[in-house]
Amino acid sequence: MKALFLNGSLKPSPALSHTSGLLEEAAEWFTKLGVETEEIRLADYRILPGMEKDLGEGDEWPQLLEKVMEANILIMATPIWIGEKSSVATLAMERLYAASSDLNEHGQSIYYNKVGGAVVTGNEDGAKESAKSILYGLSHIGFTVPPNVDAYWVGEAGPGPSYLETDRDNTFTRQNTKIMCYNLVHFARMLQKHPIPAEGNTRN
């Protein structure tokens, strides 16, 4: 079983990413549960805007979509900018949406039987808004969204320390990260054994 993290930080590698810091904690829980993890920094790739799976020469989204299709669990992670998820995370969500009309062998969306969650960091308001947008978007295109699968950390309003500049010991964030990972793995394993039946939800 594999969990894929799409990190919507605006910073390309190897720049410090506070969002990556919280993903590291999620990865620890997934590892304990026997799940392989991979983090992709979206800013390291050329992802063209548009509503096609492959926008041709120079578009590196298709290779990322392949990784999404290989994963059982997808976590969209983002910093907060202007109270919302990042532009990079939005672009990735749009490109995921572009492939949602593709069907699996049963005539369901290709994202059926995959589960999704959200990780958000920032030192301003917007964590719930960002998670709400991500989780609705994933559910809308076919991912299963279990309960309590958003983990976030938000510092004081205005300029101030970001996540990796703290002691990373926020009880709420640590607890929610653990709950998120356990629930995602539980549902992913359940769907692996008992896929959503192709009854009333096919498009062919």
Disulfide bonds with the S-S distance in Angstrom:
none
